[in-house]
Amino acid sequence: MNSVKTTTPASAIKPSAKDSFAITFAPLSVEEAYAKADDQANGAIVLMSGMVRNQTDGKAVMSLEYQAYEPMALRVFYQIAADIRSSWSDVSRVVIYHRVGHLKIGEISVLVAVGCPHRREAFEACRYAIDTLKHTAPIWKKEHWQDGSSSWVSIGACETQDCE
């Protein structure tokens, strides 16, 4: 994967009109994300769908709850797209959607799609987008366990910063 360096403050990034970003309570649509990533210049569209699974580390999960600081999370999404375009200049479209609220097992929590003339760059850019999102976006996940307990996990922005 290319080494990506951010040189522009996230607050200064403006999203490209060709890209699509959302944080929503509504269910996410693979078909919609694919359509938004589609472009006649594409030879590939890589789409990553993150779903609510029924266990974590062997412990039964009943559901997840996501919360986000939407204005900042969207700025992070814009920055991710800008970084992608800086490293993979042929990318035609970037789509990043994330759900918030209470999600059941099997529901889609995040969709990332990248359209590009070549598959290698599309895969690399898509992987960069989801990995960066998980470690920098202010989106928090609470797992609800089968035993009735719950816990906040994978607080991405706090993995690299002191958030206490």
Disulfide bonds with the S-S distance in Angstrom:
Cys158-Cys163 2.46
